[in-house]
Amino acid sequence: MSLSQPQQPNTKTNFPRALVLGSELGFLIALPLTICLIIGILIDKKLNTFPKILILSIIVGIGLTVINVYKLVLPFLDKKMSSTCDNNKNNLSSKK
């Protein structure tokens, strides 16, 4: 393989990585919401304050989900931003 030929992305190694990432995102979204929902229902039944604690626990679950997904996606965003910045620098230096 010569250096002048562009390399094709290896889809065989990218597919399992994408599958794992999708599964991880699914769990990161579903698990905190489900746990907070169950805890909210149980506390509401015990204190007899049905919708109040449940709504609060759903808001907490959504907040936890956003934080977890952000932490998972942040490395991918950093990698993309650094490669975009490098491409912009290369384009600027080649124009001079």
C-alpha positions, 0 to 999 in steps of 0.5 A: 500500500503506497502513501499516496492512496487514502486509507479507507476507514476500517468498518469492521472495527468501527461497528463494534465500537459504535454498538458498545457506545450505543448500548452505553448511551442507552443504559446511561439514559434509562438507568438513572431515570428508572431508579429515580422514578422507582425511588420517587414512587416509593417515597410518595407512597410512604409519605402520601404525597403522590405527585410531588416527590415523583416529579422531583425525582424525575427532574433529578433523574433527567439531570443525572442523565444529562451529566452522564451523557455529557461526560461520555460524549465529551471526549468525542467532542474534544477529539473532533474539535482538536482535529477541526482546529488542526485542519483550520491551522493547516488550511491557514498556513497553506494559504500564506 
